[in-house]
Amino acid sequence: MSAQDLLAPEAMLAASAVRTGLSDFGDPGFREGLDRLLSDIRALDLPEAFAQATAFRIGQFLDARAMAVDGLRRHGEVRSTPIRQPLIIAGLVRSGTTALHQLLSLDPQFQGPEHWLTVAPMPRPPRDRWQDIPQYRAVADAIAAFVASAPEMLDDHMMSAEGIEESLFILATGFASNMWPSMWPVPRYDLWYRDRDDSDSYRWLADVLRLIGKGDDRRWLLKNPTDLFSLGEVLNVFPDAMIVQTHRDPVEAMPSICNLILAAQRVFAGDRADPVAIGEREAEMWAMALDRAERVRAGSGNRFFDIEFRDFTRDQLGTVKRLYDHFGLTLDASTEAAMQAWLDAHPRRATAGPRYRPEDFGLTADGLRERFADYRARRGYA
């Protein structure tokens, strides 16, 4: 089968149905995003190996969508379950969101979507049964093989089947998501995605969370940097959410963000990944996200807690305690001890200086200062 045929929407859906035995993908509205995405990817004319990798990756999300639709059909009562005051971490990529997410996930008062359950959505089974579940074992084996081939990824991304995962992975199964422009250069899809109302994506996220958390009434802990871009829609669906926004000077963060995206695109698109195009896209995207978030915050009565990256890296546990105080949460002694143990096991690595330069991605420090001038002035970076 040619790459063009392999990546045709009907072929992708048929292949997913064969793998899962499920042919119902739910509300057909997701097809607009899927069709646009695959059209842009086919236009890249990827070599066969990259086309196969692309089909595998997108196929995983189609499979997850079909499993979620099936689970919601069989457990339809969960749709009426309220999601009350979720704690949502959003912030510029590379501003400490991952470490904060990992720390807070150690608190048993929270539940979050484990990675393997974003790949195979179902009501969360008891922890001592996971090894008996084929979907869990498949995800764990795949991650182990990946980490064995690239052990540095474990330090950078803290990957595990049982670990808490970004809500981005569930949102991506709706096929209107920032994940896709982060993995392939898909400019027409990207323009469509950035110009749409994302409320349907967050309603889908809420339903999949309800499925995963069936019978569990703990508060949800969620994290997705791109929530800043759609903060209005986030609050439409989760109106009483408690938002933690992390902050870092974009002039410092942007080269590292671009390098992360370049690495992802090279895996799936090879030499079609263009560092200069990535630099322009990411700088534009995150400037829009920060401006949108500020407009939503200015007109919202919702509660926000701001964390500066430099403050968090200087005193991580102290920052967590201030977060708990702000939202009226209780941090018990055993959880605090678990957090300290995690910090001791994951010391922040010292760096001699910036690893990447704006110029590596067609950017300049002065240009970034100008593009993010309003945000930098608000945060005291200017």
N, C-alpha and C positions, 0 to 999 in steps of 0.2 A: 504494500500500500504506500503511495507517495505521501510526502509530508503534507501536501495540500489536502489529500483525502483523509489522512489520519486526523488532521486538526479541523475537519468540518464539524459543525455543531451536532448534526444528526449522528455522525460516526462516534463522536465523543459520548453522547448520551447512550447510544446503543452499547458501547463498550462498558460503560458504567453499569448498565442493567445486567449485562452478562456477569460482571464481577460480583455484584451484590444480590442478584436475583430480585431487584426492586426496579420498577419502571415508572413509579410516580415521583416526580420531582417537585410537586406542590404547585403553588401559585405560578402560572406561566410568566408572570411579570419579570422573573429572573432572566428570561431568555434574551431580553434586550441587551443586558450587560454581557452575557455570555457570547451572544452573536457578535457584538461589537468588538469584544476582546479577541475572539478567535479570528475575526476578519483582519484586525491589525497585526496579529501574530503571523497569520499566513502571508501577509504582505512583506514580512521580513525575509521570506524564502530561506528559512533556517536549514542548515545541513542536517542530514538524517539523524545523527546522534542527538543534536539539540532538539529536533522535533520530537524524538522519542521521549527525551527528558521532560519536555513541555507537556506532552500528552499525559505522561505519568503524573506530573504535579497537578495539573488542572483536573485530571481524573480523580485524584484523591479528594478534591473538594466537591466534585459531583457526587462521589460515593457518600461523603459525609452528609451532603444535602439530602440524598435519598434516604439515608438511615434516619436523619432527623425527622423528615416528613413521615416516615413509617412509624417512628416512635411517638410522634404527636398524634397520629391517627389512633394508635393503640392505647395511648394514655391521654386522651383528649381532655380529661378533667383538669390536667395541670394548667391549661390555658387560663383558668380563672384564679390561679395562685398569685397573690400580690407580691411584688418585689418592692420591699420597703427600704428606703434610705440606703441604697447601695453606696459603697465608698468607691469612687472612681478616680484613678490616677491618670492624669493627662499632662503632657508637657512636651516640649521640644525633644526630639530624639537626642540621645547622648546627654541628657540632663539629670540622670540618676533614677529614672523611672524603674528600670529593671531591678536594681538593688533594693529600692524602696518596696517594690511589689513583693520581692522574695522575703524581705523582713516581715512585712505585714501578714504574709501568708502563713507564718509560723503561729499566728494567733488562732486558736481553735474557735473563737467566736465568729470567724469569717469562713465562708466557703467561696471557692473560685473554680472556674472550669479547668480541670486537669488536662494536660496536653492530649493524652490518649482519648479523652472524651470529646475533645473538639474534632478529632479524626473519626471517631466512631460514636456519635451522640446516642446516649441511652440513659435511663435513670441510673444514677451512680450506685454501683454495687458496693457491698461491704468490702473494706480494704483487704481483708484476708482472703477474698475470693478472686482478686484480680489476676493472679498467676494462672488461674484455671480458665480465663476468658481469652479466646483466640485473638480477639481484636487488640487486647492489651499486649499480649505476647508479641504480636506482629509489630506493633509500634515500638515496643521496647527493643526488639531485635534490630529493627531498622535504625534506631537512634544509636545503638551500641556499635553497629557497623560503620555508621557515619562518623562517630566520634573516634573510632579506631583509625579511620583514614585521615581525619583532621582533628587531632586532639586539642588544638588551640581553640577550636570552636566551643569546647566545654567551658573554658574560662570566660570567653567573651559573652556567651549566651545562656549558660547554665541550663543546658538542654537535658530533659529527662522525660520519660513517658508519664511518670506520676506527678511531675511538678506542675505548679500553677502556670497557666498559659494566658497570653493576651487575648482579649475579646476579638481582636482583629481576625483571628483564625475562624471564628464563627461568622463574623460579618462577611468574610470573603466567600462563604458558601452562598451568599445572596448575589454575588458577582457584580456588586456596585461597591468597590472597595479600593482604598489606596494600596492594598497589597499588590495588585496587578501591575500598575505602572512602576512599582518598585522592583519588579522581577523581569519585565520586558519593556523595551521602548515602544509604547503604544499611544502615540500622541492624539489620535482621534478619539480613542476610548477615554483618554485622560481628560480631554475637554468636556466630553459628555458627563463623566463622573463628577467633575468639579462644578458643574452647572446644575446639578439636580438636587431636589429635596431628598434628604437621606432618612426621613422618618420611617419609611417602610423597612429599611435595613435594620434600624434599631428595634422596631417591633418584632422582626424576625429574631434578632439577638435575644430579646426578652423571652420569646417563646422557647427557644432552644435552651436557655438557662433554666427555665421552668421545668423542662424535660429532664435535664441533667440533675437538677436539685430536687426532684420529686421526693416529698416526704421530709425534706430538710429545711427547717425554717430559719437557719442562720442568715445573717446579713451577707450579701454578696460583696466580694472584693474584686474589682475589675480594673484593668489597665489597658490603655491603648493611646499612644501619642496622637494618633490622627483624630481622636475625639475632639481635639481643639478645633479642627476644621469644620466639624459638624456639631458644635456644642449646642446650638439652638435645637437641633433635632434630638440630641441626647436628652435634653431637659424636657422636650415634648413627651418623650416616652418614659423618662425617669424623673418626674418633676420634683421629687424630694431628695434627689441625689446629693451626696456630699462630695464635692469636687476638690481634689488635691491637684493643684497646678504647679509643676516643677519648672524652674527657670534657669537659663544659662545664656550667656552672651552668644548670640548667633555667629558672631565673627569667629569665636573659638570653636563652636560646635559644628558649623556647616561643613568644613573640609572632612571631618570624621563621618558625618552623615553621608556625604557624597561617596566616600570610600566604601561605606557599608552597602550602598545601593549598587555601586559599580561591581563589587564582589558578587552580589546576588545576580545581577544581569549577566555577568560573564559565565555563570553556571548554566544559565538557560538560553542565552542568546549569543554566547561567544563573542566574536569580534563585532557583532552588531551593537554591542554596548559602547556608547560614546561618552567619555568622561565630560566633555564640554556640554553636551546636551543634558547630561545628568546634573551638572552644576547649575545650569540655568533653571531646569525644572524644579530642583529641590529648593533653591533659593526663592523662587517665585511661590511655590507651594507653601512653604513654611511662613513666608511673610504674610500670605493670605490667611493662613490658619491663625496666626497670632492676632492679626487685625480682626478677624471674625470673632474670635474668642473674647477679645476686649469689648466689642460691641455688645455681645450677648451678656457679658458680665455687668456692663454698665446699666442694662435694663432688667436685670434679674434680681429677685429677692433671695435666690438660693445661696446657700452657704459655700464659701470657698476658703481654702487654706493654701497659702503660697509658700513654696520652699525654694530657696536659692541653692543652686548646685554647690557653690563654694561653702555655704553653711552646712549643708548635708554631709559633704565629704569631710568637713572638719569635726563634726559631732553627729554621727548618724543616729545613735540611740537617743541622744538629747532631742534631736529633731522629731523622732517618732513620738517621744513623750509630749512634746508641744502639740503635735497633731492630735493625739488622743485628748489632751486637755481642751483643745479648740472645739472638738466635736462631742465632748462629753462622754468619751469612751473610757472603759476601764482596762488598764494594762496590769494584769496580775503578775506576781513575782515569778511564777514558773515560765510565763511567756517572755518576760523580760530576760530571764536567764537563757532561754532558748535563742532569743535574738542576739544576745551577747556572744553565745557560743558560735552562732552562724558568722557573726562579724569576725571573731577570732580565726575561724576556719577559712574566711575569704577576705584577707587583708587587701586593702586598695593598693594596686601596684603603682609604684613611683615611676614617673616618666621624666625624661631629661628635657622635654620640650614638645611642641606640636609635632605629631608624626606625619601629618599631611598639610599641604599648603593650599590656599585658595586657588593659586595659579595652576595646580594640578588638574583643576576642573573648570578652567576658563574664567575664574572669578578673581577678584582682588579684595584685599581687606578694606580699601576705601569704598569700593562698590558695595560691599556688604554693610558697611557702616551707613551708607546712604539708604540702602534698601530697607534696613531695619531701624531707621532713625527713630521713629516714634516709639517702638517697643523698647529700644535701648535707653531712650530718654526716660520712659516711665519706670524702668527697672534700675536706673542709676548707673548704666554701663557707659554712657556717653562721656 
